[in-house]
């Protein structure tokens, strides 16, 4: 579901997956065990996992606000311009 939504969002914005600098995947609970994050799997499906910063945040109701804070912090870096959350 995240892959399909990402492809649609990228198409709508006229972006390519290679335009992304980071993926912050926010969820209520992780889909996989420790060590395999949804962000890494999504980046792999987009064929850009070797160049992106990937984060997974599974913190229940607090995950989304925490994800926004993380994105704001990442955007302070000069090489981070586009983040998928």
C-alpha positions as CSV (number, residue, x, y, z in Angstrom):
1,X,0.0,0.0,0.0
2,X,2.8,2.4,0.8
3,X,4.5,1.7,-2.5
4,X,1.4,2.5,-4.5
5,X,0.7,5.7,-2.5
6,X,4.4,6.8,-3.0
7,X,4.3,6.2,-6.8
8,X,1.1,8.2,-7.0
9,X,2.4,11.1,-4.9
10,X,5.7,11.2,-6.9
11,X,3.7,11.3,-10.2
12,X,1.4,14.0,-8.8
13,X,4.4,16.2,-7.8
14,X,6.3,15.4,-11.1
15,X,9.2,13.9,-9.0
16,X,11.2,10.8,-9.6
17,X,12.2,8.5,-6.8
18,X,15.8,9.6,-7.3
19,X,14.8,13.1,-6.3
20,X,14.1,11.9,-2.7
21,X,16.8,12.3,-0.1
22,X,15.2,10.5,2.8
23,X,12.3,8.2,3.7
24,X,10.7,8.4,7.1
25,X,8.2,5.5,7.5
26,X,5.7,6.1,10.3
27,X,3.5,3.3,11.5
28,X,1.6,2.1,14.5
29,X,3.5,-1.1,14.6
30,X,6.3,-2.5,12.4
31,X,5.5,-5.1,9.7
32,X,8.7,-6.9,10.2
33,X,11.0,-7.9,13.1
34,X,14.0,-5.9,14.2
35,X,16.6,-5.2,11.5
36,X,14.2,-5.0,8.6
37,X,12.4,-1.7,8.4
38,X,9.5,-0.7,6.2
39,X,11.5,2.3,4.9
40,X,14.3,0.1,3.7
41,X,11.9,-2.2,1.9
42,X,10.1,0.8,0.3
43,X,13.4,2.3,-0.8
44,X,14.3,-1.0,-2.3
45,X,11.0,-1.2,-4.2
46,X,11.7,2.3,-5.5
47,X,15.2,1.1,-6.5
48,X,16.9,4.0,-4.6
49,X,17.8,2.3,-1.3
50,X,21.5,2.7,-1.8
51,X,21.4,6.5,-1.6
52,X,18.6,7.4,0.8
53,X,18.5,8.1,4.5
54,X,15.9,5.7,5.9
55,X,14.1,5.9,9.2
56,X,11.3,3.7,10.7
57,X,9.2,5.1,13.5
58,X,6.7,2.8,15.1
59,X,5.4,4.6,18.2
60,X,1.7,4.3,18.2
61,X,-0.2,7.6,18.3
62,X,3.0,9.6,18.9
63,X,4.7,8.2,15.7
64,X,3.4,10.9,13.3
65,X,4.3,14.0,15.3
66,X,7.7,12.5,16.1
67,X,8.1,11.8,12.3
68,X,7.4,15.5,11.5
69,X,10.0,16.6,14.1
70,X,12.5,14.2,12.6
71,X,11.8,15.5,9.1
72,X,12.3,19.1,10.4
73,X,15.6,18.1,11.9
74,X,16.7,16.4,8.7
75,X,15.8,19.4,6.6
76,X,18.4,21.4,8.5
77,X,21.1,19.4,6.6
78,X,22.3,21.0,3.4
79,X,22.1,17.8,1.4
80,X,18.5,16.9,2.5
81,X,15.8,18.7,0.4
82,X,13.0,16.2,-0.2
83,X,11.7,13.7,2.3
84,X,9.0,11.1,1.9
85,X,7.0,10.6,5.1
